[in-house]
Each structure stands twice: as structure tokens, then as C-alpha cells.
Amino acid sequence: MRNEYVQAVLAVVRLVPAGSAVSYGDVAELLGSGGPRQVGSVMSHHGGAVPWWRILKASGHAPEGHEAEALLLYLEEDTPLVGDYRSYLRTGEGRWRVDLTAARWAPTDSDFDVIDAIAEELERRLHRMSVPDDGMAL
């Protein structure tokens, strides 16, 4: 995974406010680059320093293996949830997920300005890396 893509994904993730969430595919769509699997790979390998719990599968399920920690963060941030998360807290049993319809982040115009700048910089850097020294595209 190119470092430029990693940095762009992490920059978008940092913009997602507390109590909100987006899917891996949403992040890719906002960047205009990659897809859910690429974003998931970035988050898996590099997401520890950003609010990783706000980036989910399209189903609204927390990142695998991090459900318990994520649930506490969702509750702390008042993220909308559906399912039996109370039982999960007590016993570790129970199915729940983030209500992605209610929690989905709706970027403001200023957020879109920042996202557009991130996406344009990513495109510029990736394009520059694909052009040989003689100026001809690969």
C-alpha cells in the first residue's frame, strides 16, 4: 500500500466526529480512490492512532476482534446502536451494531473542502509517481 494512500485515508478518518461513523467504502468514495478493502487494509495496519472505531463494515459491525473496546467508545460518544448491546456488555453475548443510517457522518461544506484538498493531493502525488522522467505516462 502506497504511503500517500495511507496518509490520505488517515486524514479523512481524523475528520469523522465523535458519535458519527462511516463505512470503509464511504472513505474510499470520499477520496475518489481505492475501495472498501484498501481502506480496511489501511485501517488494519495503520489505524491505531486515529478514531478507528468510527470506520465500519457497511453492515455497521465493529472491526473484527475489537468489538468490546469499540462498544465502550460508541457508548461514550453516544453513537446510535441497534441490537442487544446491553447483554453484550454484561455477558459478552448478544448481537449489536452501529445504526449506520442514523450515525453516518454528513460532512459539512468545510469538511468537503478539506476532503477535496486531501483527494487532490493524493491524485497529484499518485500521478506524479506514474509519470516517467521523460514526461510520458506509463
C-alpha positions, 0 to 999 in steps of 0.5 A: 500500500502506497504511503500517500494512500495511507496518509490520505485515508488517515486524514479523512478518518481524523475528520469523522466526529465523535458519535458519527461513523462511516463505512470503509467504502464511504472513505474510499468514495470520499477520496475518489480512490481505492475501495472498501478493502484498501481502506480496511487494509489501511485501517488494519495496519495503520489505524491505531492512532486515529478514531478507528472505531468510527470506520465500519463494515457497511453492515455497521459491525465493529472491526473484527476482534475489537468489538468490546473496546469499540462498544465502550467508545460508541457508548461514550460518544453516544453513537446510535446502536441497534441490537442487544448491546446491553447483554453484550456488555454484561455477558459478552453475548448478544448481537449489536451494531452501529445504526449506520443510517442514523450515525453516518457522518454528513460532512459539512461544506468545510469538511468537503473542502478539506476532503477535496484538498486531501483527494487532490493531493493524493491524485497529484502525488499518485500521478506524479509517481506514474509519470516517467522522467521523460514526461510520458505516462506509463 
